[in-house]
Amino acid sequence: MSHRFLQTLVVAASAACAVPAEAQPAWPAAKPITIIVPFSAGGSVDASARLVGQKLGERLKQSVVVENVGGVGGVLGVAKAVQAAPDGYTLVLGADSPIAIARLVTPASVKYDAQKDLMPIGLVTTAPMVIVARPGLAASNLAEVLDLARAQPGKLSYGTSGIGTVLQLAMEIIKEQAKVDIVHVPYRGGAQIVSDVIGNQLDLAVLVSISAVSQVQSKRLKAIAVTSDKRVASLPDVAAVAENPGFKGYNVVAWTGLFAPAQTPPAIVERLSRELDAVLRSDEVRDKLAEQGAVPGSGTPAAFASFVAREEERYARIVKAANIRE
């Protein structure tokens, strides 16, 4: 075998070995991106994920698929994202409860620490909640509800979509600051809560704004207060909790944010953050989120990480003070 032929074989073999590395497409060209939604299809988190996912896909020139992984109040879906490969192809649209509250309420069953096991990309939405009352309740605002609660300790009840949700924590802050006793009744979903309040079987409820506004506008429910730091445009006559004496600075909102598994390359996280910010600034997305009762987020991964840390610190104080356990 000639020396020249051997050289040719060596060069050809080297080129063949180099092909896979050179042919590896740069992110995100290799395959579709999956956004895990840790709740069932049809809810507000799912709607936000599909809207944002579509627009992200257009900017990244890659398909973005939404995968619903419901169960255990969002914990199963977040856990699946934590265990996914940190390659930029699996993300999760996390929400306040499974990200920052569940581990505080049921530490034995939540095996992840979102601040360590996920990489924050950006805040996607915030949404106020509305405290509503049954039609026959002899109170039309927060001050009157608190007066009733003081006069009848433990007699009033309020419903939320579960133990350890941000909706429960919003009311527990009010109870703690006002020193009143109102009994929490946890439900599995918002539809039954609304039905029971309208039917006078439940005195009060804390609902996300998208679930509450139409019921209030149709006068099937009475709006007592909104939990954001200012009034909402769709309910201009309903005072914010913070407008009441003793509640200055009160501001509790439901939120969602986009995360990647820990160890995802920083360049991918930064690219996703830039594209997400651009999506959330578009008029079309802002208008559609407003229809869902949500306010678009923004900011850098570092800013979002700080936001999540502050929220979890605040939630921890509330959970401890109210002794919330599932």
Buried (B, 14 or more C-beta within 10 A) or exposed (E): EEEEEEEEEEEEEEEEEEEEEEEEEEBBEEEEBBBBBBBBEEBBBBBBBBBBBBBBBEBBEBEBBBBBBBEBBBBBBBBBBBEBEBBBBBBBBBBBBBBBBBBBBBEEEBEBEBBEBBBBBBBBBBBBBBBBBBEEBEBEBBBBBBBBBEEEEEEBBBBBBBBBBBBBBBBBBBBEBBEBEBBBBBBEEBEEBBEBBBEEEBBBBBBBBBBBBEBBEEEBBBBBBBBBBEBBEBBEEBBBBBBBEEBEEBBBBBBBBBBBBBEBBEEBBEBBBBBBBBBBEEEEBBEBBEEBBBBBBBBBBEBBBEBBEEBBEBBBEBBEEBEBEE
